[in-house]
Amino acid sequence: MSKSHCDECVKNDEDCCSSYYTRFVTLGDVRRIARFLEKQKEGVFRQGKKETPSVRKSGFLRYAELSDYDKRTELYAKRPHNYYYDLARDGKVLQIREKKNRACMFFRKDGSCSIYPARPLACRVFPFWFSDRGKIIVDNNGFDCPIVCGKKPLNENPSEAGIRSGLRKIGYKKSEIKELISQLMKEIEEYRLNICSFVKKNRI
């Protein structure tokens, strides 16, 4: 997605990064973010000829309940399709830590994302998802996404033309969004199998 799209949302105080939504991450997301943060540190430590320390995952992750904001959404209440809410163990999911104002910890004051190249898959595909039959749909929390929908919210079941139009606005082809959502689904399955051991090992 072009960064300019995010900037437009930030200007209107409508961005996802400072909202109250839970910021779910897969274990694949965690690995990508950790590698990105380690690369950022490398330059500093090379100058001092010291070994680059590994990034502690507990520093940017928390294993916590879904936000009350999420629990009030139609998507959570009606469960029209599978979503990461279904991954909750004891009501908890793995998520990026927040600032005191509830914004994502990687959200900068200037409205940009400090880990944009490694941002979570859920951020990359929003507001698109797969229906239970594998069709591309608009996530129930995204009908009024100002990037995809503009000023007019999409219908609950947008037409193919509506989907294509929304994808064009965020710079994706249909094949590209399918590939990203498919990757997310695979990583969700890995999450399902390994989240307990991951949380224990990393003391999150």
Backbone as CSV, one residue per row, in Angstrom:
resi,resn,N_x,N_y,N_z,CA_x,CA_y,CA_z,C_x,C_y,C_z
1,MET,0.849,-1.197,0.000,0.000,0.000,0.000,0.880,1.241,0.000
2,SER,0.519,2.198,-0.784,1.285,3.433,-0.839,1.177,4.192,0.474
3,LYS,2.298,4.695,0.959,2.307,5.423,2.221,1.396,6.639,2.168
4,SER,1.218,7.205,0.985,0.398,8.408,0.861,-1.041,8.144,1.293
5,HIS,-1.505,6.921,1.110,-2.871,6.594,1.532,-2.995,6.714,3.039
6,CYS,-2.003,6.208,3.759,-2.018,6.289,5.219,-1.974,7.742,5.667
7,ASP,-1.170,8.550,4.974,-1.053,9.965,5.326,-2.399,10.668,5.242
8,GLU,-3.182,10.319,4.235,-4.495,10.955,4.071,-5.393,10.647,5.263
9,CYS,-5.326,9.423,5.759,-6.146,9.046,6.922,-5.690,9.798,8.159
10,VAL,-4.364,9.876,8.328,-3.805,10.544,9.501,-4.262,12.000,9.564
11,LYS,-4.279,12.669,8.414,-4.696,14.077,8.370,-6.112,14.253,8.899
12,ASN,-6.949,13.264,8.681,-8.357,13.351,9.076,-8.655,12.636,10.393
13,ASP,-7.578,12.247,11.116,-7.738,11.525,12.390,-8.593,10.272,12.227
14,GLU,-8.420,9.576,11.106,-9.213,8.371,10.854,-8.322,7.143,10.680
15,ASP,-7.062,7.274,11.052,-6.128,6.180,10.795,-6.333,5.015,11.766
16,CYS,-6.005,3.819,11.277,-6.128,2.602,12.091,-5.080,2.567,13.206
17,CYS,-3.931,3.196,12.959,-2.792,3.088,13.875,-3.044,3.728,15.236
18,SER,-3.914,4.726,15.289,-4.192,5.370,16.573,-5.598,5.040,17.074
19,SER,-6.227,4.050,16.463,-7.567,3.634,16.898,-7.461,2.695,18.095
20,TYR,-8.604,2.250,18.587,-8.623,1.353,19.746,-8.686,-0.114,19.353
21,TYR,-8.556,-0.407,18.068,-8.616,-1.807,17.654,-7.400,-2.588,18.137
22,THR,-7.606,-3.872,18.405,-6.521,-4.775,18.756,-5.611,-4.942,17.537
23,ARG,-4.304,-4.920,17.751,-3.350,-5.046,16.634,-2.755,-6.449,16.629
24,PHE,-3.514,-7.374,16.079,-3.124,-8.783,16.057,-1.893,-9.009,15.189
25,VAL,-1.005,-9.901,15.661,0.166,-10.283,14.863,0.303,-11.798,14.830
26,THR,0.748,-12.316,13.690,1.074,-13.733,13.567,2.513,-13.934,14.040
27,LEU,2.932,-15.181,14.168,4.321,-15.451,14.545,5.252,-15.059,13.404
28,GLY,4.767,-15.154,12.173,5.532,-14.690,11.017,5.744,-13.183,11.089
29,ASP,4.693,-12.443,11.475,4.818,-10.996,11.658,5.900,-10.686,12.689
30,VAL,5.873,-11.433,13.782,6.832,-11.206,14.872,8.261,-11.374,14.371
31,ARG,8.494,-12.429,13.602,9.846,-12.668,13.070,10.278,-11.523,12.150
32,ARG,9.354,-11.070,11.290,9.692,-9.995,10.351,9.964,-8.679,11.084
33,ILE,9.152,-8.372,12.087,9.344,-7.136,12.850,10.663,-7.192,13.625
34,ALA,10.936,-8.334,14.255,12.177,-8.482,15.031,13.404,-8.307,14.127
35,ARG,13.369,-8.933,12.933,14.496,-8.797,11.996,14.672,-7.340,11.563
36,PHE,13.546,-6.671,11.309,13.590,-5.273,10.883,14.208,-4.401,11.980
37,LEU,13.796,-4.611,13.222,14.321,-3.828,14.338,15.803,-4.119,14.575
38,GLU,16.196,-5.372,14.375,17.606,-5.726,14.536,18.470,-5.054,13.467
39,LYS,17.956,-4.990,12.246,18.703,-4.322,11.168,18.865,-2.836,11.460
40,GLN,17.838,-2.235,12.068,17.929,-0.821,12.420,19.043,-0.575,13.439
41,LYS,19.253,-1.545,14.317,20.277,-1.406,15.357,21.686,-1.670,14.837
42,GLU,21.777,-2.471,13.789,23.077,-2.930,13.291,24.060,-1.812,13.036
43,GLY,23.637,-0.773,12.323,24.526,0.321,11.960,25.179,0.969,13.169
44,VAL,24.373,1.192,14.208,24.869,1.849,15.420,25.941,1.003,16.090
45,PHE,25.690,-0.295,16.190,26.625,-1.164,16.907,27.856,-1.500,16.083
46,ARG,27.733,-1.474,14.758,28.907,-1.730,13.912,29.944,-0.632,14.081
47,GLN,29.471,0.593,14.215,30.384,1.719,14.387,31.211,1.544,15.659
48,GLY,30.598,1.007,16.686,31.307,0.792,17.946,31.961,-0.573,18.029
49,LYS,31.899,-1.328,16.922,32.485,-2.669,16.836,31.966,-3.598,17.937
50,LYS,30.698,-3.456,18.235,30.061,-4.349,19.205,29.070,-5.234,18.480
51,GLU,28.799,-6.382,19.060,27.842,-7.309,18.458,26.431,-6.746,18.623
52,THR,25.660,-6.831,17.573,24.286,-6.328,17.632,23.441,-7.210,18.543
53,PRO,22.816,-6.636,19.569,21.985,-7.458,20.463,20.690,-7.867,19.769
54,SER,20.181,-9.027,20.106,18.918,-9.454,19.510,17.779,-8.665,20.151
55,VAL,16.740,-8.466,19.404,15.582,-7.715,19.894,14.730,-8.630,20.761
56,ARG,14.378,-8.158,21.935,13.501,-8.953,22.809,12.062,-8.800,22.333
57,LYS,11.448,-9.912,21.992,10.084,-9.872,21.451,9.090,-9.344,22.476
58,SER,9.370,-9.588,23.757,8.464,-9.101,24.798,8.459,-7.574,24.860
59,GLY,9.472,-6.956,24.233,9.544,-5.500,24.226,8.500,-4.839,23.341
60,PHE,8.013,-5.555,22.345,7.002,-4.947,21.461,5.710,-5.775,21.386
61,LEU,5.641,-6.862,22.153,4.454,-7.715,22.120,3.762,-7.793,23.474
62,ARG,2.490,-8.071,23.415,1.751,-8.437,24.627,0.740,-9.510,24.265
63,TYR,0.452,-10.368,25.219,-0.538,-11.421,25.037,-1.698,-11.030,25.923
64,ALA,-2.714,-10.448,25.326,-3.764,-9.822,26.118,-5.131,-9.994,25.470
65,GLU,-6.137,-9.605,26.224,-7.513,-9.706,25.743,-7.757,-8.737,24.589
66,LEU,-8.750,-9.051,23.794,-9.202,-8.134,22.753,-9.686,-6.848,23.416
67,SER,-9.527,-5.748,22.739,-9.991,-4.478,23.310,-11.518,-4.476,23.397
68,ASP,-12.031,-3.681,24.326,-13.485,-3.538,24.443,-14.064,-2.979,23.153
69,TYR,-13.263,-2.176,22.466,-13.681,-1.585,21.191,-13.990,-2.688,20.188
70,ASP,-13.109,-3.713,20.132,-13.336,-4.839,19.237,-14.594,-5.605,19.617
71,LYS,-14.774,-5.789,20.901,-15.891,-6.599,21.378,-17.244,-5.958,21.109
72,ARG,-17.240,-4.664,20.838,-18.499,-3.964,20.532,-18.819,-3.966,19.042
73,THR,-17.899,-4.463,18.220,-18.139,-4.435,16.777,-19.073,-5.549,16.328
74,GLU,-19.727,-5.315,15.217,-20.613,-6.320,14.635,-19.828,-7.567,14.243
75,LEU,-18.606,-7.357,13.798,-17.764,-8.479,13.383,-17.520,-9.445,14.526
76,TYR,-17.327,-8.924,15.722,-17.101,-9.781,16.895,-18.412,-10.429,17.345
77,ALA,-19.465,-9.628,17.363,-20.747,-10.108,17.884,-21.416,-11.136,16.979
78,LYS,-21.417,-10.884,15.679,-22.150,-11.752,14.744,-21.297,-12.834,14.102
79,ARG,-19.973,-12.651,14.094,-19.044,-13.614,13.497,-19.506,-14.076,12.104
80,PRO,-19.642,-13.143,11.152,-20.116,-13.525,9.817,-19.115,-14.383,9.042
81,HIS,-17.854,-14.361,9.449,-16.828,-15.191,8.803,-15.679,-15.382,9.792
82,ASN,-14.793,-16.304,9.483,-13.647,-16.544,10.362,-12.764,-15.303,10.422
83,TYR,-12.224,-15.037,11.604,-11.376,-13.865,11.787,-10.405,-14.160,12.920
84,TYR,-9.457,-13.269,13.166,-8.482,-13.579,14.206,-9.096,-13.614,15.606
85,TYR,-10.291,-13.085,15.776,-10.948,-13.179,17.078,-11.099,-14.641,17.505
86,ASP,-11.247,-15.509,16.514,-11.459,-16.930,16.798,-10.208,-17.604,17.344
87,LEU,-9.074,-16.913,17.305,-7.820,-17.497,17.775,-7.606,-17.303,19.265
88,ALA,-8.467,-16.532,19.905,-8.273,-16.211,21.315,-8.235,-17.461,22.184
89,ARG,-7.181,-17.586,22.984,-7.055,-18.645,23.995,-7.241,-17.968,25.338
90,ASP,-8.228,-18.430,26.113,-8.549,-17.762,27.375,-8.851,-16.283,27.135
91,GLY,-9.414,-15.990,25.968,-9.783,-14.622,25.648,-8.628,-13.745,25.208
92,LYS,-7.435,-14.315,25.011,-6.257,-13.512,24.690,-5.724,-13.793,23.287
93,VAL,-5.146,-12.749,22.679,-4.455,-12.909,21.396,-3.131,-12.146,21.467
94,LEU,-2.189,-12.540,20.615,-0.896,-11.870,20.541,-1.065,-10.559,19.772
95,GLN,-0.545,-9.484,20.318,-0.745,-8.176,19.702,0.419,-7.231,19.979
96,ILE,0.528,-6.190,19.164,1.564,-5.175,19.359,1.191,-4.302,20.555
97,ARG,2.183,-3.959,21.328,1.960,-3.094,22.480,1.434,-1.726,22.055
98,GLU,0.816,-1.037,23.000,0.243,0.280,22.736,0.973,1.356,23.515
99,LYS,0.825,2.582,23.064,1.275,3.739,23.831,0.195,4.088,24.854
100,LYS,0.471,5.054,25.687,-0.508,5.453,26.707,-1.806,5.952,26.090
101,ASN,-1.703,6.546,24.889,-2.904,7.068,24.232,-3.616,6.001,23.397
102,ARG,-3.187,4.754,23.546,-3.760,3.580,22.886,-3.322,3.422,21.437
103,ALA,-2.487,4.321,20.919,-1.970,4.171,19.555,-0.946,3.043,19.513
104,CYS,-0.739,2.467,18.354,0.280,1.441,18.165,1.637,2.011,18.578
105,MET,2.467,1.201,19.231,3.760,1.693,19.710,4.685,2.103,18.564
106,PHE,4.409,1.637,17.361,5.246,1.988,16.214,4.713,3.184,15.429
107,PHE,3.664,3.808,15.948,3.056,4.963,15.281,3.795,6.227,15.719
108,ARG,4.418,6.906,14.770,5.211,8.097,15.082,4.325,9.340,15.228
109,LYS,4.895,10.352,15.853,4.162,11.609,16.047,3.795,12.263,14.720
110,ASP,4.626,12.024,13.697,4.339,12.641,12.391,3.296,11.852,11.594
111,GLY,2.753,10.798,12.204,1.707,10.026,11.550,2.201,8.889,10.693
112,SER,3.497,8.599,10.724,4.041,7.499,9.922,4.272,6.259,10.778
113,CYS,4.520,5.146,10.116,4.760,3.867,10.793,6.264,3.601,10.793
114,SER,6.844,3.369,11.953,8.298,3.189,12.041,8.746,1.806,11.560
115,ILE,7.804,0.888,11.349,8.155,-0.453,10.841,7.406,-0.742,9.541
116,TYR,7.079,0.289,8.787,6.204,0.134,7.619,6.587,-1.026,6.686
117,PRO,7.866,-1.217,6.338,8.205,-2.342,5.446,7.935,-3.709,6.080
118,ALA,7.854,-3.754,7.409,7.636,-5.030,8.108,6.303,-5.049,8.856
119,ARG,5.393,-4.161,8.492,4.119,-4.073,9.210,3.351,-5.396,9.125
120,PRO,2.513,-5.691,10.121,1.785,-6.966,10.156,0.906,-7.202,8.929
121,LEU,0.686,-8.464,8.627,-0.155,-8.823,7.484,-1.577,-8.293,7.644
122,ALA,-2.082,-8.279,8.873,-3.438,-7.764,9.093,-3.536,-6.300,8.679
123,CYS,-2.446,-5.543,8.851,-2.414,-4.139,8.409,-2.354,-4.063,6.887
124,ARG,-1.601,-4.973,6.275,-1.415,-4.942,4.824,-2.705,-5.242,4.070
125,VAL,-3.500,-6.169,4.583,-4.684,-6.600,3.829,-5.947,-5.820,4.188
126,PHE,-5.957,-5.129,5.327,-7.165,-4.427,5.751,-7.614,-3.434,4.675
127,PRO,-8.914,-3.350,4.379,-10.026,-4.033,5.025,-10.513,-5.280,4.268
128,PHE,-9.616,-5.936,3.529,-10.034,-7.103,2.755,-9.771,-8.402,3.519
129,TRP,-10.586,-9.416,3.206,-10.501,-10.708,3.882,-11.078,-11.756,2.946
130,PHE,-11.006,-13.019,3.358,-11.656,-14.095,2.609,-12.960,-14.477,3.298
131,SER,-13.998,-14.730,2.514,-15.195,-15.337,3.093,-14.873,-16.796,3.374
132,ASP,-15.776,-17.498,4.024,-15.545,-18.920,4.315,-15.404,-19.734,3.035
133,ARG,-15.890,-19.199,1.914,-15.779,-19.896,0.626,-14.582,-19.424,-0.196
134,GLY,-13.760,-18.552,0.397,-12.548,-18.109,-0.296,-12.724,-16.921,-1.208
135,LYS,-13.890,-16.298,-1.178,-14.129,-15.114,-2.002,-13.593,-13.882,-1.274
136,ILE,-13.044,-12.913,-2.031,-12.566,-11.677,-1.402,-13.769,-10.840,-0.970
137,ILE,-13.759,-10.445,0.295,-14.836,-9.620,0.834,-14.216,-8.438,1.569
138,VAL,-15.056,-7.495,1.957,-14.603,-6.385,2.782,-14.920,-6.734,4.231
139,ASP,-13.914,-6.676,5.061,-14.030,-6.942,6.491,-15.158,-6.088,7.082
140,ASN,-15.945,-6.651,7.984,-17.083,-5.921,8.556,-16.685,-4.650,9.301
141,ASN,-15.419,-4.551,9.699,-14.956,-3.325,10.349,-14.483,-2.300,9.324
142,GLY,-14.501,-2.668,8.031,-13.905,-1.801,7.031,-14.843,-1.217,6.005
143,PHE,-16.152,-1.335,6.217,-17.100,-0.816,5.231,-16.961,0.686,5.024
144,ASP,-16.470,1.392,6.065,-16.344,2.843,5.941,-14.888,3.289,5.879
145,CYS,-13.990,2.357,5.527,-12.570,2.705,5.401,-12.433,3.836,4.390
146,PRO,-11.918,5.007,4.789,-11.863,6.141,3.874,-10.926,5.936,2.683
147,ILE,-9.958,5.044,2.818,-9.050,4.779,1.701,-9.782,4.003,0.615
148,VAL,-10.387,2.903,1.008,-11.021,2.002,0.052,-12.383,2.508,-0.413
149,CYS,-13.140,3.053,0.509,-14.523,3.412,0.201,-14.704,4.882,-0.166
150,GLY,-13.735,5.715,0.164,-13.920,7.143,-0.049,-14.934,7.674,0.953
151,LYS,-15.742,8.606,0.542,-16.715,9.207,1.465,-17.978,8.367,1.599
152,LYS,-18.174,7.454,0.666,-19.396,6.654,0.675,-19.078,5.222,1.121
153,PRO,-19.633,4.760,2.252,-19.360,3.400,2.725,-19.791,2.346,1.707
154,LEU,-19.065,1.239,1.672,-19.424,0.136,0.780,-20.633,-0.612,1.316
155,ASN,-21.298,-1.308,0.422,-22.377,-2.191,0.851,-21.778,-3.387,1.579
156,GLU,-22.616,-4.097,2.341,-22.119,-5.246,3.105,-21.531,-6.309,2.183
157,ASN,-22.136,-6.489,0.996,-21.594,-7.434,0.022,-21.270,-6.676,-1.263
158,PRO,-20.116,-6.006,-1.300,-19.792,-5.179,-2.468,-19.654,-6.001,-3.736
159,SER,-19.939,-5.373,-4.844,-19.821,-6.037,-6.141,-18.359,-6.265,-6.481
160,GLU,-18.119,-7.078,-7.514,-16.756,-7.305,-8.001,-16.120,-5.984,-8.398
161,ALA,-16.918,-5.123,-9.028,-16.405,-3.817,-9.451,-16.006,-2.983,-8.237
162,GLY,-16.798,-3.071,-7.172,-16.490,-2.337,-5.937,-15.199,-2.825,-5.302
163,ILE,-15.010,-4.138,-5.301,-13.782,-4.735,-4.763,-12.582,-4.285,-5.586
164,ARG,-12.706,-4.378,-6.909,-11.594,-3.991,-7.786,-11.237,-2.515,-7.618
165,SER,-12.255,-1.682,-7.481,-12.043,-0.250,-7.295,-11.298,0.015,-5.991
166,GLY,-11.725,-0.665,-4.926,-11.067,-0.513,-3.628,-9.621,-0.963,-3.669
167,LEU,-9.363,-2.071,-4.358,-7.997,-2.588,-4.471,-7.107,-1.621,-5.238
168,ARG,-7.653,-1.031,-6.292,-6.870,-0.065,-7.073,-6.446,1.120,-6.212
169,LYS,-7.340,1.538,-5.322,-7.051,2.698,-4.481,-5.887,2.451,-3.528
170,ILE,-5.672,1.211,-3.140,-4.549,0.928,-2.241,-3.387,0.270,-2.981
171,GLY,-3.465,0.252,-4.317,-2.327,-0.189,-5.112,-2.149,-1.686,-5.246
172,TYR,-3.222,-2.464,-5.079,-3.141,-3.918,-5.209,-3.923,-4.412,-6.428
173,LYS,-3.429,-5.482,-7.015,-4.207,-6.241,-7.982,-4.920,-7.334,-7.198
174,LYS,-5.944,-7.905,-7.796,-6.701,-8.946,-7.113,-5.797,-10.138,-6.769
175,SER,-4.899,-10.489,-7.685,-3.995,-11.621,-7.442,-3.065,-11.341,-6.264
176,GLU,-2.667,-10.089,-6.101,-1.752,-9.722,-5.017,-2.439,-9.798,-3.661
177,ILE,-3.672,-9.302,-3.574,-4.367,-9.350,-2.280,-4.694,-10.795,-1.923
178,LYS,-5.015,-11.627,-2.939,-5.274,-13.042,-2.670,-4.039,-13.718,-2.093
179,GLU,-2.880,-13.381,-2.658,-1.626,-13.968,-2.188,-1.342,-13.552,-0.746
180,LEU,-1.571,-12.282,-0.436,-1.329,-11.794,0.920,-2.292,-12.424,1.933
181,ILE,-3.566,-12.494,1.574,-4.536,-13.090,2.502,-4.251,-14.578,2.673
182,SER,-3.853,-15.258,1.595,-3.497,-16.684,1.688,-2.312,-16.882,2.630
183,GLN,-1.333,-15.983,2.530,-0.181,-16.053,3.431,-0.630,-15.848,4.875
184,LEU,-1.524,-14.886,5.075,-2.042,-14.622,6.416,-2.765,-15.840,6.963
185,MET,-3.558,-16.506,6.134,-4.276,-17.705,6.587,-3.310,-18.815,6.991
186,LYS,-2.224,-18.970,6.228,-1.217,-19.985,6.575,-0.552,-19.647,7.903
187,GLU,-0.262,-18.371,8.088,0.385,-17.958,9.327,-0.567,-18.036,10.513
188,ILE,-1.849,-17.858,10.265,-2.842,-18.028,11.320,-2.859,-19.483,11.794
189,GLU,-2.711,-20.425,10.845,-2.670,-21.844,11.214,-1.420,-22.139,12.035
190,GLU,-0.285,-21.551,11.642,0.943,-21.724,12.434,0.752,-21.148,13.837
191,TYR,0.114,-19.997,13.906,-0.185,-19.352,15.192,-1.013,-20.285,16.071
192,ARG,-2.042,-20.860,15.471,-2.950,-21.764,16.187,-2.188,-22.914,16.859
193,LEU,-1.209,-23.443,16.111,-0.466,-24.609,16.592,0.618,-24.269,17.609
194,ASN,1.167,-23.045,17.532,2.373,-22.748,18.298,2.293,-21.591,19.289
195,ILE,1.137,-20.947,19.401,1.067,-19.751,20.237,1.387,-20.029,21.701
196,CYS,0.913,-21.118,22.234,1.152,-21.409,23.668,2.639,-21.547,23.968
197,SER,3.342,-22.325,23.151,4.769,-22.520,23.383,5.541,-21.218,23.127
198,PHE,5.091,-20.413,22.158,5.756,-19.153,21.853,5.655,-18.195,23.042
199,VAL,4.465,-18.069,23.601,4.246,-17.160,24.734,5.083,-17.590,25.939
200,LYS,5.123,-18.889,26.175,5.904,-19.415,27.313,7.396,-19.190,27.108
201,LYS,7.894,-19.514,25.919,9.324,-19.391,25.621,9.793,-17.941,25.714
202,ASN,8.974,-17.005,25.231,9.378,-15.598,25.205,8.889,-14.791,26.414
203,ARG,8.232,-15.472,27.335,7.783,-14.849,28.587,6.971,-13.574,28.337
204,ILE,5.982,-13.749,27.485,5.141,-12.603,27.112,3.848,-12.614,27.948
